[in-house]
Amino acid sequence: MKYSKFSCGTQRQSSAGRYDGFTLLELLVVMVIIGLLASYVGPKYFNQIGKSEVKAARAQLDALDKSLDQYRLDTGHYPSTEQGLNALVQPPASEAKWSGPYLKKDVPLDPWGAAYQYKAPDEHGEFDLFSFGKDGQLGGTGEAADITNW
């Protein structure tokens, strides 16, 4: 078997007397095409991941909101800021009417690994429940915006 100077892989001589295989130029063209496709698809893919994290945070906030409403129905009030969201999983010492747990598992972290913020009572209603978002700080825009229940 003979190998061409600019080709790679196993070579076979065709019936016309030429050697079959890919030249270095052909491989480079394919690599450029793959690179262009990746540069187009990659950002769109990672943008979708960011959007899905925001949607997951909103879904978790909704579930926590409903659990807090159930807690209020049983006890007559929402947990205090000091009791926090842990009151949904473990009964507070001073709560006789608690009939939870109100969550199947422990209180989840937001999609970025931080704890949800809970304040009761607060300026937006009987309680405020929120995540600082991707940046982990108050405020922000886009994916870094706070996700709230108000």
URKA-V622544 format. One record per pair of residues at least 24 apart in sequence whose ideal C-beta (glycine too) atoms are under 7 Angstrom apart, sorted by the first residue. I is the first residue (numbers start at 1). GAP is how many residues later the second one is. If there is no record, write none. Layout:
I | GAP
I | GAP
This chain:
50 | 93
53 | 58
53 | 59
54 | 89
54 | 93
56 | 55
57 | 53
57 | 54
57 | 74
57 | 90
58 | 89
60 | 48
60 | 50
61 | 68
61 | 86
61 | 88
64 | 52
64 | 65
65 | 64
65 | 84
67 | 35
67 | 36
68 | 59
70 | 32
71 | 29
71 | 31
74 | 24
74 | 25
78 | 42
78 | 48
78 | 49
79 | 41
80 | 40
81 | 37
81 | 38
81 | 39
84 | 34
85 | 31
85 | 33
112 | 24
124 | 26
125 | 25
